């Protein structure tokens, strides 16, 4: 069949299933583009589809839109801001506009906040952008986009991963959610952090870390002895319940398995945590409560870390407006729940809920432990208890973020695989559709016992990219023949190390917009996503003020 009519059978089949669906009493929703996910990439992609004059439906498992941008990650991992363009930059422009009004500064003045950011100022007056924000501000901007662009959103809709995806002649025809709703379209975009639609559509993917030898990399695979963020045990601490006595057993949160040989691959993934929004304003502070299932023995390692002299607890209480924080993992024993997420990417919904709940219990328990346990240094505990959950954030969820930070799950093995060689400027990037600039960044992957009987972490990587780099169109589309009408701007085709740089929220927005643009071109030209005319795509992206190289 001529490529110009690559998905014509799919269109005819859509008409058939739509009629069949209504006859059977099952609601069928149809649009030019169906987007699965509620992330920042999903909403950005939907906005671009509407700007292009096409219809779109966002099918979101999440009730609250915006992904991690709306769930505590407000101290944005920007890298080089000059390569953030298009709708992504427009998002940060709306953040800037929000904080220009005096009414936005409830708990402190704009002057009191100052202009702190990730190496560069949070507020860029010349560019009229602001890169640091409160969670509810991000969510409000995404909700405003839903209204402004007339985007149809169905929330709390979960893909039937077992039998829900229907394909015909290599194209997705429709997918059905667990509620029984069916969504049919010409193009589909998987904008989830997990890549569930991608996997259910039969697209190849990988989980874990590749061996360095696979893509001729340096920083992939097991990396024992590599400590680049300070998230390791810098002084010898016994791994055993009775220090120095293996017969007493390991302390909690330490694996009995050996970490593996440096440079070899494994199926382990970097740790997850919640990005917490804290406040030290008494009127806007909720004390850290004791969670159900609290077990103080889980935090014995932290006591030993403090006893060894560590005092960096507050180093990642990154300030965001209104005397709040984006509090992230920091140190050898912190909010990252190391080793407890390995089965998450391919797990069932039931199992994922269990993993998420375990992470929540662990992290809330950690907060309560620091706030109350008598073994915590008194000066640390006193300062810690000046903080609490921000009372005016996540008000329908006990002031706790709605989403766990899924730093990495599945990664598509697509038409082109981004590796650290492209990120580090060693290899050229074909057909760029966006840019990244952040360092190769991975959180710890495992906590193990050294041969000497001490505890140590492994997997923490932070290698700066020498300059901004391009991201290939081939990294957001499946291999030819696997799926003609699917784009994947979040679980992109990249090695573990490359994904460590790409996986930043501004980049997900950039790639979401580019995926939507490619989808519209594919629809207009009646071609598969693999056959989109790159010259046409490039011209359109540049018109949209995307940065490509």
C-alpha positions as CSV (number, residue, x, y, z in Angstrom):
1,X,0.0,0.0,0.0
2,X,1.3,3.5,-0.8
3,X,2.4,5.2,2.3
4,X,0.1,8.2,1.6
5,X,-2.8,5.9,2.5
6,X,-1.0,4.1,5.3
7,X,-3.8,4.4,7.8
8,X,-6.9,4.6,5.5
9,X,-8.0,1.1,6.6
10,X,-7.7,2.3,10.1
11,X,-10.1,5.2,9.4
12,X,-12.6,2.9,7.9
13,X,-12.3,0.6,10.8
14,X,-12.9,3.5,13.2
15,X,-16.2,4.1,11.6
16,X,-17.1,0.5,12.0
17,X,-16.2,0.2,15.7
18,X,-17.9,3.5,16.5
19,X,-21.2,2.3,15.0
20,X,-20.8,-1.1,16.7
21,X,-20.0,0.5,20.0
22,X,-23.1,2.7,20.1
23,X,-25.2,-0.3,19.0
24,X,-23.9,-2.3,21.9
25,X,-24.6,0.6,24.3
26,X,-20.9,1.2,25.0
27,X,-19.9,4.9,24.8
28,X,-17.4,5.6,22.1
29,X,-15.5,8.9,22.0
30,X,-13.9,9.9,18.7
31,X,-11.3,12.6,17.9
32,X,-8.5,13.3,15.5
33,X,-6.0,12.7,18.3
34,X,-6.4,10.7,21.5
35,X,-3.9,11.5,24.2
36,X,-3.5,9.1,27.1
37,X,-2.1,10.7,30.3
38,X,-2.6,13.8,32.4
39,X,1.1,14.9,32.6
40,X,2.5,18.3,31.5
41,X,3.4,16.7,28.2
42,X,-0.2,15.5,27.7
43,X,-1.7,18.9,28.3
44,X,0.9,20.7,26.2
45,X,0.3,18.2,23.3
46,X,-3.5,18.7,23.6
47,X,-3.1,22.5,23.4
48,X,-1.0,22.2,20.3
49,X,-3.5,19.8,18.6
50,X,-6.3,22.4,19.2
51,X,-4.1,25.3,18.0
52,X,-3.6,23.3,14.8
53,X,-7.4,23.1,14.3
54,X,-7.8,19.4,15.1
55,X,-10.0,17.7,17.7
56,X,-8.4,16.0,20.7
57,X,-9.5,14.1,23.8
58,X,-7.2,13.7,26.8
59,X,-7.9,10.4,28.6
60,X,-6.3,10.9,32.0
61,X,-5.9,8.4,34.8
62,X,-5.2,11.4,37.0
63,X,-7.9,13.6,38.4
64,X,-5.4,16.5,38.8
65,X,-3.6,17.5,35.6
66,X,0.0,18.5,35.1
67,X,2.0,15.5,36.4
68,X,4.9,16.3,38.6
69,X,4.8,20.0,37.6
70,X,1.6,20.2,39.6
71,X,2.7,17.8,42.3
72,X,5.6,19.5,44.0
73,X,8.3,19.7,41.4
74,X,8.2,23.5,41.3
75,X,12.0,24.1,41.6
76,X,12.3,23.4,37.9
77,X,15.2,21.4,36.5
78,X,15.7,23.8,33.7
79,X,19.3,23.4,32.6
80,X,20.0,26.0,29.9
81,X,16.7,28.0,29.7
82,X,17.5,29.4,26.3
83,X,16.7,26.0,24.6
84,X,13.2,25.9,26.1
85,X,10.8,27.2,23.5
86,X,7.3,26.9,22.2
87,X,4.4,26.1,24.6
88,X,6.8,25.1,27.3
89,X,8.2,28.6,27.4
90,X,4.7,29.9,27.3
91,X,3.9,27.9,30.4
92,X,6.7,29.6,32.3
93,X,5.6,33.0,30.9
94,X,2.2,32.3,32.6
95,X,4.0,31.5,35.8
96,X,5.7,34.9,35.5
97,X,2.4,36.7,34.9
98,X,0.8,35.0,37.9
99,X,3.5,36.3,40.3
100,X,3.4,39.8,38.9
101,X,0.2,40.4,40.9
102,X,0.4,41.4,44.6
103,X,-2.4,39.0,45.4
104,X,-0.2,36.1,44.5
105,X,2.1,36.8,47.4
106,X,0.1,35.8,50.5
107,X,2.8,34.6,52.9
108,X,5.7,36.8,51.8
109,X,6.3,39.7,49.5
110,X,7.9,39.3,46.1
111,X,10.8,41.3,47.4
112,X,11.2,39.0,50.3
113,X,11.3,36.0,48.0
114,X,14.1,37.4,45.9
115,X,15.3,35.7,42.8
116,X,16.7,32.3,43.7
117,X,16.9,29.5,41.1
118,X,18.8,26.5,39.8
119,X,22.1,28.4,39.2
120,X,20.4,31.2,37.4
121,X,17.6,33.5,38.5
122,X,14.1,32.2,39.1
123,X,12.6,35.3,37.5
124,X,13.8,36.5,34.1
125,X,12.2,39.9,33.6
126,X,13.7,40.5,30.2
127,X,12.2,37.2,28.9
128,X,9.1,37.5,31.1
129,X,9.5,34.0,32.4
130,X,9.6,32.5,35.9
131,X,10.9,29.0,36.5
132,X,9.9,28.3,40.1
133,X,6.4,28.1,41.4
134,X,3.9,26.6,43.8
135,X,2.1,23.4,42.9
136,X,-1.4,24.9,42.6
137,X,-0.1,27.6,40.3
138,X,1.0,25.0,37.8
139,X,-2.2,23.1,38.0
140,X,-4.2,26.3,37.5
141,X,-2.3,27.1,34.3
142,X,-2.9,23.7,32.9
143,X,-6.6,23.9,33.8
144,X,-6.7,27.4,32.1
145,X,-5.2,25.8,29.0
146,X,-8.0,23.2,29.0
147,X,-10.6,26.0,29.0
148,X,-8.7,28.3,26.6
149,X,-8.2,25.7,23.9
150,X,-11.5,23.9,24.4
151,X,-9.8,20.6,25.3
152,X,-12.0,17.6,26.2
153,X,-10.7,15.8,29.2
154,X,-12.0,12.6,30.8
155,X,-10.4,12.0,34.2
156,X,-9.9,8.9,36.3
157,X,-10.0,6.8,33.2
158,X,-7.5,3.9,33.3
159,X,-6.5,1.9,30.2
160,X,-7.5,-1.7,30.0
161,X,-4.0,-2.9,29.6
162,X,-4.9,-6.5,29.0
163,X,-7.4,-6.4,26.2
164,X,-8.3,-2.7,25.7
165,X,-6.1,-1.8,22.7
166,X,-7.4,-2.6,19.3
167,X,-5.0,-2.5,16.3
168,X,-5.6,-3.0,12.6
169,X,-3.0,-3.2,9.9
170,X,-0.3,-1.9,12.3
171,X,-2.4,1.1,13.6
172,X,-4.2,1.6,16.8
173,X,-7.9,1.8,16.1
174,X,-9.1,2.4,19.6
175,X,-8.5,1.7,23.3
176,X,-11.0,1.0,26.1
177,X,-10.6,2.0,29.7
178,X,-11.6,0.0,32.7
179,X,-14.9,2.0,33.0
180,X,-15.9,0.6,29.6
181,X,-15.4,3.8,27.5
182,X,-13.8,3.4,24.1
183,X,-11.7,6.1,22.5
184,X,-11.0,6.0,18.7
185,X,-8.8,8.4,16.8
186,X,-6.5,8.8,13.8
187,X,-3.4,9.4,16.0
188,X,-2.6,8.5,19.5
189,X,-0.1,9.9,22.0
190,X,1.1,8.1,25.1
191,X,2.1,10.9,27.5
192,X,2.1,8.8,30.7
193,X,5.2,8.4,32.9
194,X,4.7,4.6,32.7
195,X,4.2,4.1,28.9
196,X,1.1,1.9,29.4
197,X,-0.5,2.6,26.0
198,X,2.8,2.1,24.3
199,X,3.3,-1.3,25.9
200,X,-0.2,-2.4,25.4
201,X,0.1,-1.5,21.7
202,X,2.9,-4.0,21.3
203,X,5.7,-1.4,20.9
204,X,9.1,-2.6,22.1
205,X,10.6,-1.1,25.2
206,X,13.1,-1.7,27.9
207,X,13.3,-1.4,31.7
208,X,16.4,-0.9,33.8
209,X,20.0,-0.1,32.9
210,X,21.8,-1.2,29.8
211,X,25.3,-2.5,29.9
212,X,27.8,0.2,28.9
213,X,28.9,-2.1,26.0
214,X,25.4,-2.0,24.4
215,X,25.7,1.6,23.2
216,X,29.4,2.3,23.9
217,X,28.6,4.4,27.0
218,X,30.5,5.2,30.2
219,X,27.9,6.0,32.8
220,X,25.3,3.3,32.2
221,X,24.9,0.0,34.1
222,X,26.1,-0.6,37.6
223,X,28.3,2.2,39.0
224,X,29.6,1.2,42.4
225,X,32.1,3.7,43.9
226,X,30.7,6.5,41.7
227,X,29.5,9.3,44.0
228,X,28.5,12.5,42.2
229,X,25.7,14.1,44.2
230,X,26.8,13.4,47.7
231,X,23.9,10.9,48.2
232,X,26.2,8.2,49.6
233,X,27.6,7.1,52.9
234,X,30.7,9.2,53.2
235,X,31.8,7.6,56.5
236,X,31.9,3.9,57.3
237,X,28.6,2.8,58.8
238,X,27.9,-0.8,59.7
239,X,25.1,-2.5,57.8
240,X,24.2,-4.7,60.7
241,X,21.7,-4.4,63.5
242,X,24.5,-4.9,65.9
243,X,27.4,-2.9,64.5
244,X,30.1,-5.2,63.1
245,X,28.1,-8.4,63.7
246,X,26.7,-10.1,60.5
247,X,25.0,-12.7,62.6
248,X,22.6,-10.0,64.0
249,X,21.2,-9.4,60.5
250,X,20.9,-6.5,58.2
251,X,19.3,-3.2,59.1
252,X,16.1,-2.4,57.2
253,X,16.4,-0.8,53.8
254,X,19.6,-2.7,52.9
255,X,19.7,-5.3,50.2
256,X,21.4,-8.7,50.8
257,X,22.3,-8.9,47.1
258,X,25.6,-7.9,45.7
259,X,25.4,-4.8,43.5
260,X,26.8,-6.4,40.4
261,X,29.9,-5.7,38.3
262,X,30.5,-2.1,37.2
263,X,29.3,-1.4,33.7
264,X,27.0,-4.4,33.5
265,X,23.3,-3.9,33.0
266,X,20.4,-4.9,35.2
267,X,16.7,-4.6,35.5
268,X,16.8,-2.1,38.4
269,X,15.5,1.4,38.2
270,X,16.4,4.6,40.1
271,X,14.5,5.4,43.2
272,X,11.2,7.2,43.5
273,X,10.0,9.7,46.1
274,X,7.3,12.4,46.6
275,X,8.4,16.0,46.0
276,X,7.0,17.6,49.1
277,X,5.7,21.2,49.4
278,X,6.5,22.3,53.0
279,X,5.9,25.6,54.8
280,X,7.5,27.2,57.8
281,X,4.7,29.8,58.2
282,X,2.8,28.8,61.4
283,X,-0.6,29.8,59.9
284,X,0.1,27.7,56.8
285,X,1.9,24.7,58.4
286,X,0.4,21.2,59.1
287,X,2.5,19.2,61.6
288,X,4.0,15.9,60.4
289,X,1.6,13.2,61.5
290,X,2.2,9.6,62.4
291,X,1.2,7.4,59.4
292,X,-0.7,4.2,59.8
293,X,1.9,1.3,59.7
294,X,4.6,3.5,61.2
295,X,7.7,1.5,62.1
296,X,10.6,3.4,63.6
297,X,13.0,0.6,63.0
298,X,12.9,1.4,59.3
299,X,14.9,4.6,60.0
300,X,17.8,3.2,62.2
301,X,20.2,4.0,59.4
302,X,19.4,7.7,59.6
303,X,20.2,7.7,63.3
304,X,23.6,6.3,62.5
305,X,24.1,8.9,59.7
306,X,23.4,11.7,62.1
307,X,25.6,10.1,64.8
308,X,28.4,10.1,62.2
309,X,28.2,13.9,62.0
310,X,26.0,14.4,58.9
311,X,24.1,17.7,59.0
312,X,22.8,18.3,55.5
313,X,19.1,17.6,56.1
314,X,17.9,21.0,54.9
315,X,20.1,21.3,51.8
316,X,17.3,20.4,49.4
317,X,14.5,22.4,51.0
318,X,14.5,24.5,47.8
319,X,12.6,27.7,48.2
320,X,9.6,28.4,46.1
321,X,7.3,31.4,46.5
322,X,5.3,32.1,49.7
323,X,7.8,30.6,52.1
324,X,7.3,27.1,50.8
325,X,9.7,24.5,49.5
326,X,10.1,21.9,46.8
327,X,11.8,19.4,49.1
328,X,13.7,16.7,47.3
329,X,15.8,13.7,48.3
330,X,19.2,14.6,49.7
331,X,21.9,12.6,51.4
332,X,22.6,8.9,52.0
333,X,19.3,8.2,53.7
334,X,16.5,10.4,52.7
335,X,13.1,10.5,50.9
336,X,14.2,8.2,48.0
337,X,12.8,4.8,48.8
338,X,15.7,2.9,47.3
339,X,15.1,-0.5,45.9
340,X,11.4,-0.6,46.5
341,X,10.2,0.1,43.0
342,X,11.8,-2.4,40.8
343,X,8.6,-4.1,39.6
344,X,6.6,-0.9,39.3
345,X,6.9,-0.3,35.4
346,X,5.3,-3.6,34.4
347,X,3.2,-4.1,37.5
348,X,-0.5,-4.5,37.6
349,X,-2.6,-1.5,38.8
350,X,-3.2,-3.3,42.1
351,X,0.5,-3.9,42.6
352,X,1.4,-0.3,41.6
353,X,-1.0,0.9,44.3
354,X,0.7,-1.2,46.8
355,X,4.1,0.2,45.8
356,X,2.8,3.7,45.9
357,X,1.3,3.2,49.3
358,X,4.6,1.7,50.6
359,X,6.4,4.8,49.4
360,X,3.9,7.1,51.1
361,X,4.1,5.2,54.4
362,X,7.9,5.2,54.2
363,X,8.2,8.9,53.5
364,X,5.5,10.1,55.9
365,X,7.1,7.8,58.5
366,X,10.5,9.4,57.8
367,X,9.1,12.9,58.5
368,X,7.4,11.7,61.7
369,X,10.6,10.0,62.8
370,X,12.7,13.1,62.4
371,X,10.1,15.2,64.1
372,X,9.6,13.0,67.2
373,X,12.3,10.4,67.8
374,X,14.5,11.2,70.7
375,X,17.7,10.0,69.0
376,X,17.5,12.8,66.4
377,X,20.0,15.6,67.2
378,X,18.1,18.2,69.2
379,X,19.1,21.2,67.0
380,X,18.1,19.3,63.9
381,X,14.8,18.3,65.3
382,X,14.0,21.7,66.6
383,X,14.6,23.3,63.2
384,X,12.8,20.5,61.4
385,X,9.7,21.1,63.6
386,X,9.5,24.7,62.3
387,X,8.3,23.0,59.1
388,X,5.2,21.2,58.1
389,X,3.1,20.3,55.1
390,X,1.8,23.4,53.3
391,X,-1.8,23.8,54.4
392,X,-2.9,25.5,51.2
393,X,-1.5,22.8,48.8
394,X,-3.1,19.5,47.9
395,X,-6.1,20.4,50.0
396,X,-8.2,17.4,48.9
397,X,-5.4,14.9,49.8
398,X,-4.3,15.8,53.3
399,X,-1.8,18.3,51.9
400,X,0.2,15.4,50.4
401,X,1.1,15.4,46.7
402,X,-1.3,13.5,44.5
403,X,1.5,11.7,42.6
404,X,4.6,9.8,43.4
405,X,7.6,10.9,41.3
406,X,8.0,8.2,38.7
407,X,11.5,9.2,37.6
408,X,11.9,6.4,35.2
409,X,9.8,3.4,34.2
410,X,9.5,1.9,30.7
411,X,11.6,3.4,27.9
412,X,10.6,2.8,24.3
413,X,13.0,1.2,22.0
414,X,12.0,3.3,19.0
415,X,13.1,4.3,15.6
416,X,16.2,6.0,17.1
417,X,17.7,5.5,20.5
418,X,19.2,8.5,22.3
419,X,22.3,7.6,24.3
420,X,24.8,9.5,26.4
421,X,26.9,9.9,23.2
422,X,24.2,12.2,21.7
423,X,23.7,14.0,25.0
424,X,27.4,14.6,25.5
425,X,27.8,15.8,21.9
426,X,29.9,12.9,20.7
427,X,27.4,11.7,18.1
428,X,25.1,13.7,15.8
429,X,21.4,13.8,16.3
430,X,19.2,13.2,13.2
431,X,15.9,15.1,12.7
432,X,15.8,17.1,15.9
433,X,12.4,18.0,17.4
434,X,13.5,19.7,20.6
435,X,16.5,20.2,22.9
436,X,17.7,19.2,26.4
437,X,20.6,20.5,28.5
438,X,20.4,18.9,31.9
439,X,23.2,16.6,33.2
440,X,23.1,12.9,33.0
441,X,21.1,12.4,36.2
442,X,20.2,9.3,38.0
443,X,19.2,8.8,41.6
444,X,20.4,5.8,43.6
445,X,19.3,2.4,42.4
446,X,20.3,0.1,45.2
447,X,21.7,0.0,48.8
448,X,24.0,-2.8,49.5
449,X,26.7,-4.2,51.9
450,X,30.3,-3.7,51.0
451,X,32.9,-6.4,51.4
452,X,33.9,-4.7,54.6
453,X,30.4,-4.9,56.1
454,X,29.5,-1.3,55.6
455,X,26.4,0.1,54.0
456,X,26.6,1.9,50.6
457,X,24.4,3.3,47.9
458,X,24.8,2.8,44.2
459,X,23.4,4.4,41.0
460,X,23.8,8.1,41.7
461,X,25.0,9.7,38.5
462,X,25.5,13.4,37.8
463,X,27.6,14.2,34.7
464,X,27.1,17.6,33.1
465,X,26.3,17.8,29.4
466,X,29.0,20.1,27.9
467,X,26.3,22.0,25.9
468,X,22.6,21.8,25.0
469,X,21.9,18.9,22.7
470,X,19.2,18.0,20.2
471,X,16.6,15.2,20.7
472,X,15.8,13.1,17.6
473,X,12.3,12.7,16.2
474,X,13.0,9.0,16.0
475,X,13.2,8.8,19.8
476,X,9.5,9.7,20.1
477,X,8.1,7.3,17.5
478,X,8.1,3.4,17.4
479,X,10.2,1.4,15.0
480,X,8.6,1.2,11.5
481,X,6.1,-1.6,11.4
482,X,5.4,-1.7,15.2
483,X,2.7,1.0,15.3
484,X,1.9,3.6,12.5
485,X,0.0,6.1,14.6
486,X,1.5,6.4,18.0
487,X,3.9,9.0,19.4
488,X,5.6,8.7,22.8
489,X,7.0,12.0,24.2
490,X,7.6,10.9,27.8
491,X,8.8,7.3,27.8
492,X,11.1,8.2,25.0
493,X,13.5,5.9,23.2
494,X,16.7,6.4,25.1
495,X,19.3,4.6,27.2
496,X,19.1,4.9,31.0
497,X,21.8,7.5,31.0
498,X,20.4,9.6,28.2
499,X,16.9,9.4,29.7
500,X,18.5,10.7,32.9
501,X,18.9,14.0,31.2
502,X,15.9,14.1,28.9
503,X,13.4,13.3,31.8
504,X,12.9,16.9,32.9
505,X,9.5,18.5,32.9
506,X,10.3,21.3,30.5
507,X,11.6,18.7,28.0
508,X,8.5,16.6,28.3
509,X,6.4,19.7,27.4
510,X,8.7,20.4,24.5
511,X,8.4,16.9,23.2
512,X,4.7,16.8,23.8
513,X,4.2,19.8,21.6
514,X,6.5,18.3,18.9
515,X,4.6,15.0,19.1
516,X,1.3,16.8,18.6
517,X,2.7,18.7,15.6
518,X,3.9,15.5,14.0
519,X,0.5,13.9,14.6
520,X,-1.3,16.7,12.9
521,X,1.0,16.6,9.9
522,X,0.6,12.8,9.7
523,X,-3.2,13.2,9.7
524,X,-3.1,16.0,7.0
525,X,-0.8,14.0,4.8
526,X,-2.4,10.6,5.4
527,X,0.9,9.0,6.4
528,X,2.3,7.0,9.3
529,X,4.3,8.8,11.9
530,X,7.4,7.1,10.6
531,X,6.8,8.7,7.2
532,X,6.2,12.3,8.3
533,X,8.1,14.7,6.1
534,X,10.8,16.0,8.4
535,X,11.3,19.2,6.4
536,X,7.7,20.1,6.9
537,X,7.8,19.2,10.6
538,X,11.0,21.2,11.2
539,X,9.5,24.3,9.5
540,X,6.3,24.0,11.6
541,X,8.3,23.6,14.9
542,X,10.5,26.6,14.1
543,X,7.3,28.6,13.4
544,X,6.1,27.6,16.9
545,X,9.4,28.9,18.3
546,X,10.7,25.5,19.3
547,X,14.5,25.3,19.6
548,X,15.9,22.4,17.6
549,X,19.7,22.8,17.5
